[in-house]
Amino acid sequence: MKKSVEEDVFIPLYPKSTVEDKSSLCSKFQERRFWSAVKLLSNILLWDGIVQEDTIRDLGLSKLLNRYLLLNLLNTPLGPDNIEKCSKVVASLPERWFQDLKSGSTLPELLNFCQHMLR
């Protein structure tokens, strides 16, 4: 999993003006790479309870979400596409990680993601 995150994930960052045109090759390529990384995130998080939680949170949240996916989300214009992307990320998070949290709080690794969603 670590090797996949470190060596296989690549999401190019293009100027917003380039990716706003959904029919452009740059936009299509960036979208495919984003969704591939979301699928990897989902697969990594499925190992929760089997592999140590610290390892899963480091690979899935600290490295994959915060390093790659969040940059793309910040570069995606606000609207339905961004909401769909955020929803898919949220859907992949193990519910048990949030059971003992106080209302209005989140995991430290999710602070930047939560701030983006609040916008």
BADRENVEX-577422 format. One record per residue: residue number from 1; residue in one letter; x, y, z of N, C-alpha, C in turn. Coordinates in steps of 0.1 Angstrom, whole numbers, plus 5000, padded with zeros to 4 digits. Atoms other than C-alpha are relative to their C-alpha. Example, Ala and Ser with C-alpha at 12.3 -4.5 7.8 and 13.67 -1.06 7.14 Angstrom:
REM BADRENVEX-577422
R    n  res  n_c1  n_c2  n_c3  ca_c1  ca_c2  ca_c3  c_c1  c_c2  c_c3
R    1    a  5009  4988  5000   5123   4955   5078  5009  5012  5000
R    2    s  4991  4989  5000   5137   4989   5071  4992  5011  5008
END
This chain:
REM BADRENVEX-577422
R    n  res  n_c1  n_c2  n_c3  ca_c1  ca_c2  ca_c3  c_c1  c_c2  c_c3
R    1    m  5008  4988  5000   5000   5000   5000  5009  5012  5000
R    2    k  4991  4988  4999   5028   5024   5009  5007  5002  4987
R    3    k  4994  4998  5013   5045   5018   4976  4991  5006  4990
R    4    s  5010  4995  5009   5013   5024   4957  4998  5015  5002
R    5    v  5003  4986  4997   5007   5057   4975  5012  5009  4996
R    6    e  4988  4992  5003   5043   5069   4971  5005  5000  4985
R    7    e  4995  5001  5013   5050   5057   4936  4990  5000  4989
R    8    d  5010  5001  5011   5018   5052   4917  4990  5012  4999
R    9    v  5010  4989  5001   4996   5082   4926  5006  5012  4994
R   10    f  4996  4988  5007   4999   5111   4903  4987  5007  4995
R   11    i  5011  4992  5005   4973   5138   4899  5006  5014  4996
R   12    p  4994  4987  5005   4985   5167   4877  4991  5012  5005
R   13    l  5008  4988  4996   4975   5202   4888  5002  5010  4988
R   14    y  5000  4990  5012   4965   5224   4858  4993  5012  5005
R   15    p  5007  4987  4996   4953   5260   4860  4985  4998  4999
R   16    k  5015  5001  5000   4916   5263   4868  4994  5003  4987
R   17    s  5005  4997  5014   4910   5278   4834  5000  4988  4991
R   18    t  4998  5012  5009   4922   5246   4818  4990  4989  5004
R   19    v  5009  5011  4996   4901   5222   4839  4986  5003  5000
R   20    e  5014  4996  5000   4869   5242   4838  4993  4995  4988
R   21    d  5006  5006  5012   4864   5229   4803  5000  4985  5001
R   22    k  5000  5014  4997   4853   5194   4811  5003  4991  4988
R   23    s  4998  5008  5012   4858   5183   4775  5015  5000  4996
R   24    s  4985  4999  5003   4896   5192   4775  5007  4987  5004
R   25    l  4992  5012  4997   4921   5164   4775  5006  5001  5014
R   26    c  4994  4998  4987   4938   5179   4806  4990  4997  5011
R   27    s  5011  5002  4990   4905   5179   4825  4997  4986  5002
R   28    k  5004  5014  5000   4896   5144   4816  5011  4991  5006
R   29    f  4989  5007  4994   4931   5131   4825  5001  5002  5015
R   30    q  4999  4997  4986   4931   5149   4858  4988  4993  5008
R   31    e  5012  5007  4994   4896   5135   4866  5003  4985  5002
R   32    r  4997  5015  4999   4907   5099   4858  5010  4997  5011
R   33    r  4990  5002  4990   4937   5103   4880  4995  5002  5014
R   34    f  5006  4997  4987   4917   5118   4909  4991  4988  5004
R   35    w  5009  5011  4996   4891   5090   4908  5008  4987  5003
R   36    s  4991  5011  4997   4919   5064   4907  5005  5001  5014
R   37    a  4994  4998  4987   4934   5079   4938  4989  4998  5011
R   38    v  5011  5002  4991   4899   5079   4955  4998  4985  5002
R   39    k  5002  5015  4999   4896   5042   4947  5011  4994  5009
R   40    l  4989  5005  4992   4930   5036   4962  4998  5003  5015
R   41    l  5003  4996  4987   4920   5056   4993  4989  4990  5006
R   42    s  5011  5009  4995   4888   5035   4997  5006  4986  5003
R   43    n  4994  5014  4998   4908   5002   4993  5009  5000  5012
R   44    i  4991  5000  4988   4934   5013   5019  4992  5001  5013
R   45    l  5008  4999  4988   4907   5023   5044  4992  4987  5003
R   46    l  5006  5013  4997   4891   4989   5040  5008  4991  5008
R   47    w  4991  5008  4991   4921   4974   5058  4999  5004  5014
R   48    d  5001  4996  4986   4911   4993   5089  4995  4988  5009
R   49    g  5004  5011  4992   4908   4967   5117  5009  4988  4997
R   50    i  4991  5011  5003   4933   4944   5100  5014  5005  5001
R   51    v  4987  4993  4998   4963   4967   5097  4999  5010  5011
R   52    q  5000  4990  4989   4973   4990   5125  4993  5013  4996
R   53    e  5008  4987  5003   4950   5021   5126  5010  5011  4997
R   54    d  4991  4989  5002   4980   5045   5128  5006  4999  4985
R   55    t  4995  5002  5014   4994   5030   5095  4990  5003  4990
R   56    i  5010  4997  5010   4961   5032   5077  4997  5015  5000
R   57    r  5002  4985  5000   4955   5068   5089  5011  5008  4994
R   58    d  4989  4993  5006   4990   5078   5079  5000  4999  4985
R   59    l  5000  5002  5015   4988   5063   5044  4988  5006  4993
R   60    g  5012  4996  5006   4952   5070   5037  4997  5015  5001
R   61    l  5004  4986  4998   4947   5104   5053  5011  5010  4999
R   62    s  4989  4990  5000   4980   5121   5059  5007  5000  4986
R   63    k  4993  5000  5013   4996   5110   5026  4991  5001  4988
R   64    l  5008  4999  5012   4969   5103   5001  4990  5011  5000
R   65    l  5010  4989  5000   4941   5126   5011  5006  5014  5001
R   66    n  4995  4986  4998   4961   5156   5023  5011  5003  4990
R   67    r  4989  4997  5010   4990   5153   4998  4995  5001  4986
R   68    y  5004  5001  5014   4971   5145   4966  4985  5004  4998
R   69    l  5014  4998  5003   4933   5145   4968  4996  5014  5004
R   70    l  5004  4987  4995   4929   5177   4988  5005  5011  4990
R   71    l  4996  4990  5010   4950   5197   4963  4991  5001  4988
R   72    n  5010  5000  5012   4927   5186   4935  4987  5006  5004
R   73    l  5013  4995  4996   4896   5194   4955  5001  5016  5001
R   74    l  4998  4986  4999   4910   5229   4962  5001  5007  4986
R   75    n  4999  4995  5013   4916   5233   4925  4987  4998  4992
R   76    t  5013  5002  5007   4881   5221   4915  4990  5011  5004
R   77    p  5010  4989  4997   4855   5249   4912  4989  4995  5009
R   78    l  5011  5003  4991   4829   5249   4939  4988  4997  4993
R   79    g  5013  5003  5007   4797   5232   4928  4998  4985  5001
R   80    p  5004  5014  4999   4782   5198   4922  5012  4990  4998
R   81    d  4989  5009  5002   4815   5182   4910  5008  4999  5013
R   82    n  4993  5000  4988   4833   5192   4941  4993  4993  5011
R   83    i  5008  5007  4990   4805   5180   4963  5000  4985  4998
R   84    e  4999  5015  5003   4805   5146   4946  5013  4994  5004
R   85    k  4987  5005  4996   4842   5143   4951  5002  4999  5015
R   86    c  4999  5000  4985   4840   5152   4988  4991  4989  5006
R   87    s  5009  5011  4995   4811   5128   4993  5006  4986  4999
R   88    k  4994  5013  5002   4830   5099   4978  5012  4998  5011
R   89    v  4989  5001  4990   4860   5106   5002  4993  4997  5013
R   90    v  5007  5002  4987   4836   5109   5032  4995  4986  5001
R   91    a  5006  5014  5000   4819   5076   5022  5010  4989  5003
R   92    s  4989  5010  4999   4852   5058   5023  5006  4999  5015
R   93    l  4995  4999  4987   4860   5068   5059  4993  4990  5010
R   94    p  5006  5010  4990   4855   5041   5086  4992  5008  5011
R   95    e  5009  4994  4990   4826   5051   5109  5005  4999  5014
R   96    r  4995  5002  4986   4843   5038   5140  5010  5010  5004
R   97    w  4991  4989  4997   4869   5065   5137  4994  5012  5007
R   98    f  5007  4988  4995   4843   5090   5147  4991  4998  5012
R   99    q  5010  5003  4989   4823   5072   5174  5003  5006  5013
R  100    d  4996  4994  4987   4843   5086   5203  5003  5014  5000
R  101    l  4997  4986  5001   4847   5121   5190  4989  5009  5006
R  102    k  5010  4991  4995   4829   5150   5206  4993  5007  4988
R  103    s  5007  4993  5010   4803   5168   5186  5008  5013  4995
R  104    g  4993  4988  5006   4819   5194   5162  5015  4998  4999
R  105    s  4986  5002  5001   4853   5178   5163  5003  4989  4990
R  106    t  4996  5010  5011   4872   5156   5138  5014  4995  5003
R  107    l  4986  5005  4999   4904   5137   5134  5010  5010  4996
R  108    p  4990  4990  5004   4935   5158   5132  5004  5000  4985
R  109    e  4997  5002  5014   4943   5144   5098  4989  5006  4990
R  110    l  5011  4996  5008   4909   5156   5085  4997  5015  5001
R  111    l  5003  4986  4998   4911   5193   5096  4999  5008  4987
R  112    n  5000  4992  5013   4920   5207   5062  4989  4996  4991
R  113    f  5011  5004  5009   4895   5186   5044  4987  5005  5006
R  114    c  5012  4994  4994   4868   5197   5069  4998  5014  4997
R  115    q  5000  4986  5003   4877   5233   5064  4996  5002  4985
R  116    h  5004  4999  5014   4874   5228   5026  4985  4998  4999
R  117    m  5015  5004  5002   4839   5212   5030  4992  5011  5006
R  118    l  5008  4989  4995   4828   5241   5052  4999  5012  4991
R  119    r  5000  4990  5010   4836   5265   5024  4988  4998  4991
END
